[in-house]
Amino acid sequence: MINQYVSSLPERLDTYRAVRDRELEIMQQVANQLEAALPQESVENLERSLKNALLLLRYSAMGMLLNDEAFVQERLVSWLTKTLSVHNTQAIDTALFRLLNQRLTQTLTAKQINLVGPHIAKVQTAILQAPTLATVGS
């Protein structure tokens, strides 16, 4: 298991650097598309969802680099899902994740997507399945 991790470390580092170096470009394009797709949403909610997506991207890349799924769960998902339960941004997040995934497939190589994609997918699933206050109160 250690040999496998060590042998994959150069690819993991390249993937991490690619995400790190292109995150602003990726997120700016996603933000522009999101704003155009959801003009009725408040700027505050759009910004909140975009900031959360940026954190998702950063933590997922770090979890991939460390080869540690628990890192993302413990450091991001546990508190983020609690925070999101207060704000009903599920519609924004659904559109944002679709746009983010499209942009990532255009920006990263297939190998890079295979490395970081599972971490991103886990966080996205957790966020989209998090109960909101509206559903908790029902």
NORGIFEN-V378291 format. One record per residue. N is the residue number from 1. SS is DSSP state (h for helix, s for strand, l for the rest). BURIAL is # if it has 16 or more other C-alpha atoms within 10 Angstrom, else .. D_CENTER is the distance of its C-alpha to the mean C-alpha in whole Angstrom. Layout:
n;ss;burial;d_center
N;SS;BURIAL;D_CENTER
N;SS;BURIAL;D_CENTER
//
This chain:
n;ss;burial;d_center
1;l;.;27
2;h;.;27
3;h;.;28
4;h;.;25
5;h;.;23
6;h;.;25
7;h;.;26
8;h;.;22
9;h;#;21
10;h;.;22
11;h;.;20
12;h;#;17
13;h;#;18
14;h;.;18
15;h;#;15
16;h;#;14
17;h;.;16
18;h;#;15
19;h;#;11
20;h;.;13
21;h;.;16
22;h;.;14
23;h;#;11
24;h;.;13
25;h;.;15
26;h;#;12
27;h;#;10
28;h;.;14
29;h;.;15
30;h;#;12
31;h;#;13
32;h;.;17
33;h;.;16
34;h;#;15
35;h;#;18
36;h;.;20
37;h;.;19
38;l;.;19
39;l;.;22
40;l;.;23
41;l;.;20
42;l;.;21
43;h;.;19
44;h;.;19
45;h;.;16
46;h;#;15
47;h;.;14
48;h;#;13
49;h;#;10
50;h;#;9
51;h;.;10
52;h;#;7
53;h;#;5
54;h;#;6
55;h;.;7
56;h;#;3
57;h;#;4
58;h;#;8
59;h;#;8
60;h;#;7
61;h;#;9
62;h;#;12
63;h;#;12
64;h;#;12
65;h;#;15
66;h;.;16
67;l;#;16
68;l;.;16
69;h;.;14
70;h;.;15
71;h;#;14
72;h;#;10
73;h;#;12
74;h;.;15
75;h;.;13
76;h;#;10
77;h;#;10
78;h;.;14
79;h;.;14
80;h;#;11
81;h;#;13
82;h;.;16
83;h;.;15
84;h;#;14
85;l;#;17
86;l;.;19
87;l;.;17
88;l;.;18
89;l;#;15
90;h;#;14
91;h;.;15
92;h;#;13
93;h;#;10
94;h;#;11
95;h;.;12
96;h;#;9
97;h;#;7
98;h;.;11
99;h;#;11
100;h;#;8
101;h;#;9
102;h;.;12
103;h;#;12
104;h;#;10
105;h;.;13
106;h;.;16
107;h;#;15
108;l;#;14
109;l;.;17
110;h;.;17
111;h;.;18
112;h;#;15
113;h;#;13
114;h;.;14
115;h;#;14
116;h;#;10
117;h;#;9
118;h;.;10
119;h;#;8
120;h;#;5
121;h;.;8
122;h;#;9
123;h;#;6
124;h;#;6
125;h;.;10
126;h;.;11
127;h;#;9
128;h;#;11
129;h;.;14
130;l;#;15
131;l;#;18
132;l;#;19
133;h;.;22
134;h;.;24
135;h;.;23
136;h;.;24
137;l;.;27
138;l;.;28
//
